[in-house]
């Protein structure tokens, strides 16, 4: 029997968003925990390194969402290799929630990715307050000391 994996819903959602914008990505590598696509548009050529989380962390504040993404040593090696080769790398974090239509997409550019990996962490926490224009990636010391990632970056790229 053919079964649909949970990851297919999340990666498929991003593919649908790309295809609906006339972008035809090329699958470079696929796995349960990440997918890598090569794509080019009139405005942008890049590698998308995608990871998803099916649900947010439990928080005490209903308007506050937080997800934790783990990057394996292999993930880090692949990302560093793309950067070393001069690829325009974008890390796409698919931030799922129970109501799939309320899920979100955060895009971290190459320089931001390098800064995060320089911290030596094996995981990345990304959070957002409802209607806030930025995601925050804490880099030490809480929300005040965080990297800001524009919430609409996916739309800006394509």
C-alpha positions as CSV (number, residue, x, y, z in Angstrom):
1,X,0.0,0.0,0.0
2,X,1.3,3.5,-0.8
3,X,1.3,5.8,2.2
4,X,1.9,9.5,2.3
5,X,4.6,10.5,4.7
6,X,4.2,13.5,7.0
7,X,7.2,15.1,5.3
8,X,5.4,14.9,1.9
9,X,2.8,17.4,3.2
10,X,5.4,20.0,4.3
11,X,7.8,19.6,1.3
12,X,4.9,19.4,-1.0
13,X,3.4,22.7,0.3
14,X,6.7,24.5,-0.6
15,X,6.8,22.8,-4.0
16,X,3.2,24.0,-4.6
17,X,4.1,27.5,-3.6
18,X,7.0,27.5,-6.0
19,X,5.0,25.9,-8.9
20,X,2.2,28.4,-8.4
21,X,4.7,31.2,-9.0
22,X,5.9,29.6,-12.2
23,X,9.2,28.2,-10.7
24,X,10.2,24.7,-11.6
25,X,12.7,23.4,-9.0
26,X,15.0,20.5,-9.6
27,X,15.3,18.0,-6.7
28,X,19.0,17.6,-5.8
29,X,18.6,15.3,-2.8
30,X,15.8,14.0,-0.7
31,X,15.4,12.5,2.7
32,X,12.9,12.2,5.5
33,X,14.6,15.0,7.5
34,X,15.5,17.4,4.7
35,X,15.2,18.1,1.0
36,X,17.5,20.1,-1.3
37,X,16.3,21.9,-4.4
38,X,18.1,23.8,-7.1
39,X,16.1,26.5,-8.7
40,X,16.4,29.5,-10.9
41,X,14.2,32.4,-11.7
42,X,14.6,35.7,-13.6
43,X,15.3,37.3,-10.2
44,X,17.2,34.6,-8.3
45,X,19.2,31.4,-8.6
46,X,19.6,29.5,-5.4
47,X,19.8,26.2,-3.6
48,X,17.0,25.6,-1.1
49,X,17.9,23.4,1.9
50,X,14.6,22.6,3.5
51,X,13.7,21.2,6.9
52,X,10.4,21.0,8.6
53,X,8.9,20.7,12.1
54,X,5.4,19.2,12.3
55,X,4.4,21.2,15.3
56,X,5.5,24.1,17.4
57,X,6.9,23.9,20.9
58,X,4.4,24.3,23.8
59,X,4.4,27.8,25.0
60,X,2.4,29.6,27.7
61,X,1.5,32.5,25.4
62,X,-1.1,31.6,22.7
63,X,0.2,34.3,20.3
64,X,3.8,33.1,20.6
65,X,5.1,30.3,18.4
66,X,8.5,28.6,18.7
67,X,10.1,25.7,16.7
68,X,13.4,23.9,17.3
69,X,15.2,22.6,14.2
70,X,18.1,20.1,14.6
71,X,20.9,20.1,12.1
72,X,22.9,16.9,11.9
73,X,26.6,16.9,11.3
74,X,25.8,15.7,7.7
75,X,23.4,18.6,7.3
76,X,26.1,21.1,8.4
77,X,28.6,19.5,6.1
78,X,26.3,19.7,3.1
79,X,25.4,23.3,3.8
80,X,29.0,24.3,4.2
81,X,29.9,22.5,0.9
82,X,27.2,24.5,-0.9
83,X,28.5,27.8,0.6
84,X,32.1,26.8,-0.3
85,X,31.1,26.1,-3.9
86,X,29.7,29.6,-4.2
87,X,26.0,28.5,-4.3
88,X,23.4,31.0,-3.3
89,X,22.1,29.0,-0.4
90,X,18.8,29.6,1.4
91,X,17.8,27.5,4.4
92,X,14.0,27.1,4.4
93,X,12.5,26.2,7.7
94,X,8.9,25.0,7.4
95,X,7.3,25.8,10.7
96,X,4.2,23.5,11.1
97,X,1.3,23.8,13.4
98,X,-1.7,21.5,14.0
99,X,-3.9,23.4,11.6
100,X,-1.7,23.0,8.5
101,X,-3.1,26.1,6.8
102,X,-1.6,28.2,9.6
103,X,1.9,26.8,9.1
104,X,4.7,29.3,8.2
105,X,7.9,29.4,6.2
106,X,11.0,31.1,7.3
107,X,13.9,31.6,4.9
108,X,17.4,32.1,6.3
109,X,20.0,33.5,3.8
110,X,23.6,32.3,3.5
111,X,25.2,34.9,5.7
112,X,22.7,34.4,8.5
113,X,23.2,30.6,8.2
114,X,26.9,31.0,8.6
115,X,26.5,33.2,11.7
116,X,24.2,30.6,13.2
117,X,26.6,27.8,12.6
118,X,29.5,29.8,14.0
119,X,27.7,29.7,17.3
120,X,28.4,25.9,17.3
121,X,24.9,24.9,18.1
122,X,23.4,21.6,16.9
123,X,19.9,23.1,16.8
124,X,18.2,26.3,15.9
125,X,15.2,27.8,17.8
126,X,13.1,30.2,15.7
127,X,10.1,32.0,17.2
128,X,7.6,34.6,16.3
129,X,4.8,36.6,18.0
130,X,1.6,36.6,16.0
131,X,1.6,39.4,13.4
132,X,5.2,40.4,14.1
133,X,7.1,41.2,10.9
134,X,10.1,39.1,11.9
135,X,11.1,35.7,13.1
136,X,13.7,35.7,15.9
137,X,16.6,33.3,16.2
138,X,18.0,33.7,19.7
139,X,21.8,33.9,19.6
140,X,22.3,34.3,23.4
141,X,20.5,36.3,26.0
142,X,16.8,35.9,25.0
143,X,14.6,37.8,22.5
144,X,16.5,41.0,22.9
145,X,19.7,39.4,21.5
146,X,18.3,37.7,18.5
147,X,18.8,37.5,14.8
148,X,15.8,39.0,13.0
149,X,14.5,37.2,9.9
150,X,11.9,38.9,7.8
151,X,8.6,36.9,7.9
152,X,7.8,37.6,4.2
153,X,11.2,36.7,2.8
154,X,9.8,33.7,0.8
155,X,7.5,36.0,-1.1
156,X,10.3,38.6,-1.6
157,X,12.6,35.9,-3.2
158,X,10.0,34.7,-5.7
